[in-house]
Amino acid sequence: MGLEAGSLNSVLATLPAKPGVYLFKGERGQVLYVGKAKSLRGRVRSYFQAGADLADRTRALVSQVRDLEFIVAPSEVDALILEGNLIKKHRPRFNVLLRDDKTYPYLRFSVQEPYPRLTVVRRVTRDGAAYFGPYTAAGAMRETLEYMQKLFPLATCAGPIDGKSPRPCVEYEIGRCLGPCCAQAYRGGYGEAARQARLFLEGRSKDLLSSLRSQMREAADALRFEEAAEIRDRLDRIEKVLAKQVVVSPTLEDQDVIGIAREGTAADIQVLYVRGGRLLGRREVFLADVGDRDDAALLSGLLPQIYREAAPAPKEVLVPVLPPDVPVLAEYLARNAGSPVRLFSPRRGRKRRLVQMAEENARAALSSRTQRGEAGKDLAKEVMGYLGLSRLPRRVEAFDVSNIHGAEAVGAMIVWEDDRPKKDEYLRFRIKTVSGADDFAMMEEIVARRYRKAVREESPLPDLVLIDGGKGQISSALCGMAAAGVAIPDVVGLAKARGEKEERIYFPGASEPLPLPADSPVTHFLMRVRDEVHRFAVSYHRGRREAEVRFSVLDKIPGIGAARKKRLFLRFGSVENIIKASEEDLVEQGGLPADVAARVRETLRRSPAGSTP
């Protein structure tokens, strides 16, 4: 039963016939659903009309509504923006949500500067620079940046490029920068390298190759044979790189291509990123339960989440079917992108074939996911039987903590579902309530924080909780769950007995652990999960330690001020590299006086960054 009739009528009577956002709330005041409307009065009333033909999922929503709130917006587009912000804030369970809401890296080319440089960013801003991406695979982005530096040796640092540096950095020494920061080393050619780099990034390979061939002939005609040979070698390298790229369009258009595949209530959405006619990467969005929404309604809810301010749409987005609110969505996308965006559903021709390619990718991904799910189910049955669990462990959450004598203490949680990690649901914790090296108290804190969050957001609880540790850690984890008000039947710990190599499983209240056979699939599965949460915790801890060294230890060294610290990081890139550097390197490349270099080297070697957890 939803809102009582009297209460409902009084609320509905106050609704204006204006655009805005409405929030349906449950019994405890939690937000169940956020929606937008051209007319708040008409849209909200449609849910509660007698005899309304509602879909099953919508009927279930209405039955749980105990209160509603509305916010009037200046326009439909403003309502759409507000809806997106509220969905991100409340994450209502009746909205279609992207769990993967991370930002992807872009290559930023600062063409507005006298000496344009290439840097990696995760946010697109209207600052006059040219942005290329998104790169959904970090490896592809690193590979692109690496061969960009080899083909077009441009600056990638953050320091000033004014020719006043006393010596060029290590990138110049290895031939990956022309060194415009140092007047004594710079030999010119930066502007031409920047022009060629932009042609390459924009996909204008014919123009780039034609320009280089012309320069090679000109150098040869002028008897500058060494220069001609260098250009020839660069041409060869560029052609080899281009041969590896997947060309999907003969034009140089930037397009996003969206395909949808369904199986039951599950849907897989594939976004193909085409830049300069080449396939740059793809993104998968999997939704386990979309209810009875059709593809058009699905796109209407997903597009604003896919294209946030940090990830603007290109000039054209190809979709299998047009959503009902195309004008509003197009204006929303255009606001974020800073230029017009066309939503188009092609019926024939080359663009239709691109959509079909995205749909084929979606079908393949959905089929693969189904097969993995069956394989994961078989393994889950084996784990359940061997450990004597009360339910099938399809979803496992694992916890670990990491610190050195209590310093920079952190915790981590990972999710493993259907025999694969769900990295978009990983959580990291900075320990807040524990001082000193008390791993048990730290475990209790992070488990309590994780499940308080789960209760607050009404997110699903795991079938199995795996703790990296033995009896003490399990006991602490159970205390954390009790503090959060949750009870999870199956909680186990994985650890080696003191002085032994064999892994053992610890159960709450059991006097003895259960040994695990070394060659068992169950053992391999549990170790993979445990090792992954350990890796995640340790990597976070190392990052925190390095930040502590960077912003604390260096600042305490006499003779190291802001300018010298900045130069050290520009020259060496990281604390780890500074630690590895010899005193001679610190003097010659870091520009430090000999006595200060000796002090830096000694201090950093004694700092926590020189240890491993």
DAZI-V228136 format. One line per field, one symbol per residue. psi: psi as a letter, one per 30 degrees, with the letter a starting at -180 (. if undefined). A space follows every 50 residues. Layout:
BEGIN
psi=???
END
This chain:
BEGIN
psi=kbkleeeeeeeeffklhllakkjklaeggkkekkllkejeeeeefffgkk gkikleeeeeeeffkfllklkkleleeeeeeeeeeeeeefikffljkjei glklllkkjiffleiklklklgkkligflkkkaljfjeeeeeeeeefeee ejilkglflkiggfkfklafeeegggkfhffjeffkgageeeeeeeeeee efgieeeeeeeeeeeeeeeeeggieeeeeeeeeeeeeeeeeeffkjkfkf lglkkkkkkkkljbfkkkkkjkjkkhfkjealkkjkjfjgbgkleeeeee feefeeiaefillafkjklfkklfheeeeeeeeeeefglkkkkkjkflae eeeeeeeeeeeeeeeeeeeeeeeeeeeeeeeeeeeefhlflkiekkkkkl lkljhfkhkllkklkjkhhkkiffgkkkkkkefkkliieeeeeeeeeeee feeeeeghlkllekkkkjabeeeeeeeeeeeeefgljjejklkklklkgl fkkkkkkkfkekljkkkegkeeeeeeeeeeeeeeeeeeeeeeeeeeeeee feeeffkkfjaeeeeeeeeeefeleeeeefkleeeeeeefgkleeeeeee eeeefflffflk.
END
